[in-house]
């Protein structure tokens, strides 16, 4: 089985929002495509109705977000 590769910032279009949910779930909002959960290294569609005030926040940087993806592998 191939190990998922870590994404790089150029994999995402301008305007993508990188979000952390509940301290360890890396989410990304891709304009025009919606929300994706990157836990485990592969993007899966994510239902944004699960987000509410207090359980998520913007990542301070792409690198912070990417570290969560790496730890989830």
N, C-alpha and C positions, 0 to 999 in steps of 0.2 A: 504494500500500500504506500502511495506517495505521501510524504509529509507536506502539508499545506505550506506555501511560501508566504512570508510576511509581505503585506502590501507596502508600497512606497507611496509617498504623497502624490506623485504624478499619476497614480492609478485612479485618482479621484478628480472629478471636474471642479472648476472654481465654484465656490459657494457651498461646498459640502460642509456639514456641521458634524464635528466629532464630539460625542456625548458619552459620559460614564453613568451607568445605571447601577445603583446599589453597590458601589465601590469596586466591582470587578467585571462588569459586563460592558464591553466596548460596542457602542452603537454608532452608526453613521447615518445621517440624513443626506441623501444624494438628491439634489434638485431634479425634479421631473421623473424620479424613479421611486422615491419613498425611503422608508427606514429599513436598515439592515443590521442584524446582529452578527458581529464578527467573532464571537466567542468560539474558540476552536480553530480559528484561522480561515474559515470559509464563510463568505457572506450568505446569510439566510434572511428572507423577508421577515420583518418584525412588525407586529401590530402595535401602532403607537398609542392605542387606547390604554395600554398597560403603563404608560408614563403618566405620572402625576406629580404635583408640586412636592418636592422633598425627596423623591426617590431617584433623581437624576440631575446632572449638572454638566455644563460645557467642559470639555477637557481643556486644560490650560495650554496645551500644545499638541501637535500631531504626535510628537515623541512620547508624551505621557499616555496618549490613547494607544499607540503602537506597543508600548510596554505591556499593557493589559492583554492585547492580542497575543503577544509572545508568551506571556505567563499562562495563557489558556491552552497552549499547545501540549 
